[in-house]
């Protein structure tokens, strides 16, 4: 049967070539696609026709279900403390429903967790439910989904979500085989590797700089997700915790990396006294960074041509709220509180790591 399908595929390809040539190369009846023309033929042949194509047939806007171990990274580092916060929340959390189910549902385009059995696991979707069923997605529920660009050979390159997917990868009920839907931003599988990376850089869909700001060859970017594959960028951690205090996270990929590079390279913030294992010191440093973000003129170029306005700098620190209120107030909550802050979870989790 496989040989018959291959023969049918070759025959159909030949027919497409003849028809295309007779029409001057324009197949007006076929829908426009960003993927290889082979996909148009594969759609016509039953069962197994697209084997070996990878994700070449995925279209822009598609919600692509795949094991998270199959994605390639487009950045060489992570802010480890963001991942430690998530892992702390998943393992030491005080939530009625474990936050990992909320995070998975949101990343899958299904809002948040609605229920979870006492022994629920991420790798057992029947053990928990999301508030929005698959197929009822809206623009608002699709917006927070993580994104991929399909590269040569049908390889999915993650452009947003390295921290989230790494957190899922590192959980006991996650790992490389955990499935998640990712939104396809573009399909560039028909480009050569050189042209693919040129386009990725032009679109700012890759962050190939190490923690010191040195350019990393794209061939040396991590082959997947997981903490061991990435460097630890402490500046990226700092700017993550400044979300909604100094800036609003938006839709620009690598937003916190731009801010992190600014903290590292500019003289706007003194972080020399920062102790990343002490809550008071960490909070003080986040406050300094976030206040500097707000103080920067909106037309200030922060990094790579991106201005403070583009990167979401707020008009007022902590969105105009007092230190004990708003996002900074939440961030300040110690682990002993009923609702610990993100920093408290990160530090509590780090205390349990091997030294």
C-alpha positions in Angstrom: 0.0 0.0 0.0 2.8 2.4 0.8 4.3 1.9 -2.6 0.9 2.5 -4.2 0.5 5.8 -2.3 4.0 6.9 -3.4 3.2 6.1 -7.0 0.0 8.0 -6.7 1.8 10.9 -5.2 4.4 11.0 -8.0 1.7 10.7 -10.6 -0.3 13.6 -9.1 2.9 15.7 -8.8 3.5 15.1 -12.5 -0.1 16.1 -13.3 0.3 19.3 -11.2 3.5 20.2 -13.0 1.8 19.8 -16.5 -1.2 21.8 -15.5 0.9 24.5 -13.8 3.1 24.8 -16.9 0.1 25.1 -19.2 -1.3 28.0 -17.0 2.0 29.9 -16.9 2.8 28.5 -13.5 -0.2 30.0 -11.7 -2.6 27.5 -10.1 -5.6 29.8 -9.7 -8.0 27.2 -8.4 -5.8 26.2 -5.5 -5.9 28.0 -2.1 -2.9 30.2 -1.3 -0.5 28.5 1.1 2.7 29.4 2.8 4.0 25.8 2.9 5.5 23.6 0.2 3.3 22.9 -2.9 3.8 19.2 -2.0 1.2 19.8 0.8 -1.5 20.5 -1.7 -0.9 17.1 -3.3 -0.6 15.3 0.1 -4.1 16.6 1.0 -5.5 14.7 -1.9 -4.0 11.3 -1.0 -5.5 9.2 1.9 -3.8 8.2 5.1 -0.1 8.6 5.6 0.5 10.8 2.6 2.3 13.5 4.5 4.6 11.1 6.3 8.1 12.5 6.3 7.0 16.1 5.7 7.4 17.1 9.4 5.2 20.1 9.9 5.7 21.5 6.4 2.0 21.5 5.7 1.2 23.7 8.8 -0.4 27.0 7.8 0.0 30.5 9.3 -2.7 30.9 12.0 -3.1 27.1 12.5 -3.1 25.8 16.1 -0.6 23.0 15.8 -0.7 20.1 18.3 2.7 18.6 19.0 5.0 17.1 21.7 7.0 20.0 23.2 10.2 18.0 22.8 10.0 18.6 19.0 10.4 22.4 19.0 13.7 24.1 18.4 14.8 27.1 20.4 15.4 30.6 19.0 17.2 31.9 22.0 20.3 30.7 23.9 19.3 31.6 27.4 16.5 31.7 29.9 15.8 33.7 33.0 16.1 30.7 35.3 14.3 32.4 38.1 11.1 32.7 36.1 11.2 28.9 35.5 12.0 28.4 39.2 8.9 30.5 40.1 6.8 28.3 37.9 8.2 25.1 39.2 7.9 26.4 42.8 4.3 27.2 42.2 3.7 23.8 40.7 5.3 21.8 43.5 4.9 24.1 46.5 1.8 26.0 45.6 -1.1 26.9 47.8 -3.7 27.2 44.9 -7.0 25.3 45.1 -6.2 24.0 41.6 -2.5 23.5 40.8 -1.3 26.5 38.7 0.3 24.2 36.2 -3.2 23.3 34.9 -4.1 27.0 34.5 -0.9 27.6 32.7 -1.4 24.6 30.4 -5.0 25.5 29.6 -4.0 29.1 28.9 -1.1 28.1 26.6 -3.4 25.6 24.8 -5.9 28.4 24.0 -8.5 27.2 26.6 -8.5 30.0 29.1 -7.8 28.4 32.5 -8.4 25.2 34.5 -12.0 24.5 35.5 -11.4 21.3 37.5 -8.7 18.8 38.3 -8.9 15.4 40.0 -6.8 14.9 43.2 -4.3 12.9 41.2 -4.5 14.9 38.0 -1.5 15.0 35.7 -0.5 17.2 32.8 0.3 14.1 30.7 -3.3 12.8 31.3 -5.7 15.4 29.8 -8.7 13.4 31.0 -7.7 14.1 34.6 -8.5 17.9 34.3 -10.7 20.2 32.4 -10.3 23.7 31.0 -13.0 26.4 31.0 -13.1 26.6 27.2 -13.5 23.4 25.1 -11.2 22.9 22.1 -12.9 24.3 19.0 -14.4 27.3 20.8 -11.3 29.5 20.8 -11.7 33.3 20.5 -9.1 35.9 19.6 -8.7 36.7 23.3 -8.0 33.0 24.2 -5.7 32.5 21.2 -3.6 35.7 22.0 -1.7 34.2 24.9 -0.8 31.0 23.1 2.8 30.3 22.4 4.1 30.6 18.9 6.2 28.8 16.3 7.6 29.4 12.8 7.9 26.4 10.6 11.4 26.2 9.1 13.2 24.1 6.5 12.3 20.4 6.7 9.1 21.2 8.5 10.9 21.9 11.8 9.0 24.0 14.3 11.0 26.9 15.8 9.6 28.3 19.0 9.4 32.1 18.9 7.6 32.7 22.2 7.1 30.4 25.2 10.6 29.0 26.0 10.1 29.6 29.7 6.6 28.1 29.8 7.6 25.0 27.7 10.7 24.5 29.7 8.6 24.6 32.9 6.3 21.9 31.5 9.4 20.0 30.3 10.9 20.0 33.9 7.7 18.9 35.7 7.4 15.3 36.8 4.2 14.9 34.8 5.5 16.8 31.8 8.6 16.1 29.7 9.4 16.0 26.0 6.3 14.0 25.1 3.8 16.4 26.7 1.5 17.7 24.0 0.6 21.4 23.6 -1.0 23.4 20.8 1.2 26.2 19.4 0.1 29.0 17.1 1.9 29.0 13.7 3.1 32.5 12.9 4.5 31.7 9.5 5.6 28.7 7.4 9.0 29.3 5.9 9.7 25.7 5.1 10.3 26.4 1.5 13.3 28.7 2.2 16.9 27.5 2.3 18.5 27.5 5.8 20.4 30.7 5.0 17.3 32.5 3.7 15.3 31.2 6.6 17.6 32.7 9.3 17.9 35.9 7.3 14.1 36.2 7.4 13.9 35.2 11.1 16.4 38.0 11.9 14.6 40.5 9.8 11.3 39.8 11.5 13.0 39.8 14.9 11.8 36.2 15.5 15.2 35.1 17.0 17.3 36.3 19.9 20.8 35.0 19.2 22.8 36.8 21.9 24.4 35.2 25.0 24.1 36.5 28.5 27.0 39.0 27.9 25.5 40.3 24.7 27.8 38.4 22.3 26.2 37.1 19.1 25.6 33.3 19.0 25.7 31.5 15.6 22.2 30.3 14.9 23.7 26.8 14.4 24.6 26.8 18.1 21.1 27.6 19.4 19.6 24.9 21.7 18.1 21.9 20.0 15.0 22.0 22.2 13.7 23.1 25.6 14.7 22.2 29.1 16.9 24.0 31.6 20.1 22.1 30.8 20.0 23.4 27.2 20.1 27.1 28.1 22.4 29.6 29.8 21.0 31.5 32.8 20.3 35.2 32.0 19.9 37.0 35.3 18.9 40.2 33.6 16.1 38.4 31.9 14.9 37.2 35.3 14.9 40.7 36.7 12.8 42.1 33.9 10.3 39.3 34.1 9.5 40.2 37.7 9.1 43.9 36.6 6.1 43.0 34.5 3.2 45.4 35.1 5.3 47.3 37.5 7.7 49.0 35.1 6.3 47.8 31.8 3.4 46.0 30.3 4.2 42.7 28.6 2.9 42.7 25.0 3.2 40.8 21.8 6.8 41.6 20.9 8.9 38.4 21.0 11.9 38.5 23.4 10.5 41.7 25.0 12.2 41.0 28.4 15.5 40.3 26.6 15.6 43.8 25.2 14.9 45.3 28.6 17.5 42.9 30.1 20.2 44.0 27.7 19.4 47.6 28.6 19.8 46.9 32.3 23.1 45.1 31.6 24.6 47.6 29.1 23.3 51.0 30.3 24.2 53.0 33.3 20.6 53.6 34.2 20.4 51.1 37.0 22.9 50.0 39.6 22.3 46.4 40.5 25.7 45.8 42.1 24.1 45.1 45.5 21.6 42.5 44.2 21.4 39.2 46.1 19.2 36.9 44.0 18.7 34.6 46.9 17.4 37.2 49.3 13.8 38.4 49.0 14.4 42.0 50.3 17.4 42.5 48.0 15.5 41.0 45.0 12.5 43.3 45.6 14.7 46.3 46.0 16.5 45.6 42.7 13.2 44.9 40.8 12.0 48.3 42.1 15.1 50.0 40.9 14.8 48.4 37.5 11.1 49.1 37.1 11.4 52.7 38.2 14.1 53.2 35.6 11.9 51.7 32.9 9.1 54.2 33.8 11.6 57.1 33.9 13.0 56.4 30.5 11.6 58.8 27.8 9.3 56.9 25.6 11.4 57.5 22.5 14.5 56.1 24.1 16.0 53.3 22.1 16.3 50.4 24.6 17.9 47.8 22.3 18.0 46.6 18.7 16.0 49.7 17.6 13.1 49.0 20.0 12.0 52.1 22.0 10.7 52.2 25.5 7.2 52.9 24.1 7.3 49.8 21.9 8.5 47.7 24.8 5.5 48.7 26.9 7.1 51.2 29.5 4.4 52.3 31.9 3.5 55.9 32.4 3.5 55.5 36.2 5.5 53.1 38.4 3.4 50.1 39.6 0.6 51.6 37.3 0.2 54.4 39.8 -0.6 52.3 42.8 1.1 52.4 46.2 4.1 50.0 47.0 1.8 47.8 49.0 -0.8 47.5 46.3 -0.9 46.4 42.7 1.6 44.1 41.1 4.5 45.2 43.4 2.4 44.5 46.4 1.6 41.0 45.1 5.3 40.4 44.3 6.3 41.4 47.8 4.2 38.7 49.5 6.5 36.2 51.4 6.0 32.4 51.1 4.3 32.4 54.6 1.4 34.3 53.1 -1.7 32.5 51.9 -0.9 33.9 48.4 2.9 34.1 48.1 4.4 36.3 45.5 6.3 35.1 42.4 9.7 35.9 44.0 8.8 34.0 47.2 8.0 30.9 45.1 11.2 31.2 43.1 13.4 31.6 46.2 11.6 28.8 48.1 12.1 26.4 45.1 15.8 27.4 44.8 16.4 26.5 48.4 15.6 22.9 47.6 18.0 22.6 44.7 21.3 20.7 45.0 24.2 23.0 45.8 
